[in-house]
Amino acid sequence: MINLKFKKSVKKGWFGKVYAGGGKGSVGHYEAGGIVNSFRDTLQVSMLGYTNNINKAGFGYGDIIQLGVFNEVVPIVLVLGQRIAINGISFGATGTGIQQSTGAGININHDPSKKVQLNFQYFLGKINSNYNAISNTSQYLEDTVLKTFNNTKNTNEDISQRFWFRLKWKIDSLSSIDFTPIFIHRNRTG
């Protein structure tokens, strides 16, 4: 057994990840984002934000978990190709077409005492999708040619907000209270 005790200065600090990129072209592709974490004794604050128009998730699963954004939440993860969603929060790349994904969030974990834990999380995400497909099909059946032309256009906007709070209080060795309300609001048009 090893019992490590750290100096108070080790329990304080900042770390994170920031990225950005852009390109020329008819659309002007771009991506940018960042995760920042702050630790102060019994308080952890994590903030993240991203935006892109390249049909890509703002962050990968490893970035989010390794940097401590969901430390106090048991993550329910959906990963399909470039798409990633954790606990109902989509980080972009949700479907077909040209997508612009933007999101921001904050996660706060605080242990004011050995018996009380407080956790708070808020996330706002927006995905705009533009899908345009043209198909021209010819089927040859003996002496007949069947031609089909199809033009599909679809524009969607999906805005989601997720608020999560947790109060965990250990009253004594046999009793505890765990209060965890979750509020999710989603508005989808198109």
C-alpha positions as CSV (number, residue, x, y, z in Angstrom):
1,M,0.0,0.0,0.0
2,I,1.2,3.5,-0.9
3,N,-0.2,6.6,0.8
4,L,0.8,9.7,-1.2
5,K,0.2,13.1,0.2
6,F,0.6,16.1,-2.1
7,K,1.5,19.6,-1.3
8,K,-1.3,22.1,-1.7
9,S,0.5,23.8,-4.6
10,V,0.2,20.5,-6.6
11,K,-3.6,20.5,-6.2
12,K,-3.9,23.8,-8.1
13,G,-3.4,24.4,-11.8
14,W,-4.6,24.9,-15.3
15,F,-4.3,22.6,-18.4
16,G,-6.2,22.0,-21.6
17,K,-6.1,21.8,-25.3
18,V,-6.8,24.4,-28.1
19,Y,-6.9,23.8,-31.8
20,A,-7.8,25.8,-35.0
21,G,-7.6,25.4,-38.7
22,G,-9.0,27.0,-41.9
23,G,-8.9,26.7,-45.6
24,K,-9.8,28.5,-48.8
25,G,-12.4,27.4,-51.3
26,S,-16.0,28.1,-52.2
27,V,-17.2,27.3,-48.7
28,G,-14.2,28.5,-46.6
29,H,-13.8,25.5,-44.3
30,Y,-12.8,26.1,-40.7
31,E,-12.6,24.4,-37.3
32,A,-11.7,25.7,-33.9
33,G,-12.1,24.6,-30.3
34,G,-10.7,24.3,-26.9
35,I,-11.0,22.6,-23.5
36,V,-9.7,24.3,-20.4
37,N,-9.5,22.8,-16.9
38,S,-8.8,24.5,-13.6
39,F,-8.1,22.7,-10.3
40,R,-8.2,24.4,-6.9
41,D,-8.1,22.1,-3.9
42,T,-11.6,20.7,-3.9
43,L,-12.9,22.6,-6.9
44,Q,-12.6,21.5,-10.6
45,V,-13.9,23.7,-13.4
46,S,-13.9,22.5,-17.0
47,M,-15.0,24.6,-20.0
48,L,-15.2,23.6,-23.6
49,G,-16.2,25.2,-26.9
50,Y,-15.9,24.4,-30.6
51,T,-17.2,25.3,-34.0
52,N,-16.6,23.8,-37.5
53,N,-18.2,23.4,-40.9
54,I,-16.4,20.2,-41.9
55,N,-18.9,17.5,-40.7
56,K,-16.6,16.6,-37.8
57,A,-17.2,16.2,-34.1
58,G,-15.8,19.1,-32.1
59,F,-13.9,16.7,-29.8
60,G,-13.1,13.0,-29.7
61,Y,-14.1,10.8,-26.8
62,G,-10.5,10.6,-25.5
63,D,-10.2,14.4,-25.4
64,I,-13.4,14.8,-23.3
65,I,-12.8,11.9,-20.9
66,Q,-9.0,12.4,-20.5
67,L,-9.3,16.1,-19.9
68,G,-11.8,15.5,-17.1
69,V,-14.9,17.1,-18.6
70,F,-17.2,14.3,-17.4
71,N,-15.4,13.2,-14.2
72,E,-18.4,13.0,-12.0
73,V,-20.8,11.7,-14.6
74,V,-21.1,8.1,-15.7
75,P,-20.8,8.6,-19.5
76,I,-23.3,6.9,-21.9
77,V,-21.3,7.1,-25.2
78,L,-22.5,6.8,-28.8
79,V,-19.7,6.7,-31.4
80,L,-20.5,6.2,-35.1
81,G,-17.7,7.1,-37.4
82,Q,-17.1,10.8,-36.9
83,R,-20.2,11.2,-34.7
84,I,-19.9,11.3,-30.9
85,A,-22.6,11.9,-28.3
86,I,-22.1,11.6,-24.5
87,N,-25.1,11.6,-22.2
88,G,-27.3,13.0,-24.9
89,I,-24.8,15.8,-25.8
90,S,-23.9,15.7,-29.5
91,F,-20.5,17.1,-30.4
92,G,-21.3,17.3,-34.2
93,A,-21.1,15.2,-37.3
94,T,-24.6,13.8,-36.8
95,G,-25.6,12.9,-40.3
96,T,-25.4,13.6,-44.0
97,G,-24.9,16.8,-45.9
98,I,-22.8,19.9,-45.1
99,Q,-22.9,20.6,-41.4
100,Q,-21.9,23.5,-39.2
101,S,-21.5,22.4,-35.6
102,T,-21.1,24.9,-32.7
103,G,-21.2,24.1,-29.0
104,A,-20.0,25.3,-25.6
105,G,-20.3,23.9,-22.1
106,I,-19.1,24.0,-18.5
107,N,-18.7,21.3,-15.9
108,I,-18.1,22.1,-12.2
109,N,-17.2,19.6,-9.5
110,H,-16.9,20.8,-5.9
111,D,-16.4,18.9,-2.6
112,P,-17.0,21.5,0.2
113,S,-16.6,18.8,2.8
114,K,-15.9,15.0,3.1
115,K,-19.6,14.4,3.3
116,V,-20.9,16.7,0.6
117,Q,-20.3,16.7,-3.2
118,L,-21.7,19.2,-5.7
119,N,-21.6,18.8,-9.4
120,F,-23.0,21.0,-12.2
121,Q,-23.0,20.7,-15.9
122,Y,-24.5,22.8,-18.7
123,F,-24.1,22.4,-22.5
124,L,-25.5,24.2,-25.5
125,G,-25.1,22.8,-29.0
126,K,-26.2,23.8,-32.4
127,I,-26.0,21.9,-35.7
128,N,-27.1,23.3,-39.1
129,S,-27.3,20.7,-41.8
130,N,-27.7,21.4,-45.6
131,Y,-28.3,18.4,-47.8
132,N,-28.6,18.5,-51.6
133,A,-28.6,15.4,-53.7
134,I,-29.3,15.1,-57.5
135,S,-29.7,11.7,-59.1
136,N,-30.5,10.8,-62.7
137,T,-31.1,7.1,-63.3
138,S,-31.8,5.2,-66.5
139,Q,-33.1,1.6,-66.5
140,Y,-33.1,-0.4,-69.7
141,L,-35.8,-3.0,-69.8
142,E,-35.7,-4.8,-73.2
143,D,-37.2,-2.2,-75.6
144,T,-38.1,0.4,-72.9
145,V,-36.0,3.0,-71.2
146,L,-37.2,4.1,-67.8
147,K,-35.6,7.4,-66.7
148,T,-35.9,8.8,-63.2
149,F,-34.7,12.3,-62.1
150,N,-34.6,13.1,-58.4
151,N,-33.6,16.3,-56.6
152,T,-33.5,16.3,-52.8
153,K,-32.9,19.3,-50.7
154,N,-33.1,19.4,-46.9
155,T,-32.1,22.0,-44.4
156,N,-32.2,21.3,-40.6
157,E,-31.3,23.2,-37.5
158,D,-30.9,21.3,-34.2
159,I,-30.4,23.3,-31.0
160,S,-30.0,21.3,-27.7
161,Q,-29.4,22.4,-24.1
162,R,-28.6,20.0,-21.2
163,F,-28.5,21.0,-17.6
164,W,-27.4,18.5,-15.0
165,F,-27.0,19.0,-11.2
166,R,-26.0,16.6,-8.5
167,L,-26.0,16.9,-4.7
168,K,-24.5,13.9,-2.9
169,W,-24.6,14.1,0.9
170,K,-23.4,11.3,3.2
171,I,-25.4,12.0,6.4
172,D,-23.8,9.1,8.4
173,S,-22.4,5.6,7.8
174,L,-25.8,4.2,6.9
175,S,-27.7,7.2,5.3
176,S,-27.1,9.3,2.3
177,I,-29.0,11.5,-0.1
178,D,-28.2,11.6,-3.8
179,F,-30.3,14.3,-5.7
180,T,-29.7,14.5,-9.4
181,P,-32.1,16.5,-11.6
182,I,-31.6,16.6,-15.4
183,F,-33.2,19.1,-17.8
184,I,-32.9,18.7,-21.6
185,H,-34.4,21.0,-24.1
186,R,-34.2,20.3,-27.8
187,N,-35.5,22.4,-30.7
188,R,-35.3,20.8,-34.2
189,T,-36.5,22.6,-37.3
190,G,-36.5,21.5,-41.0
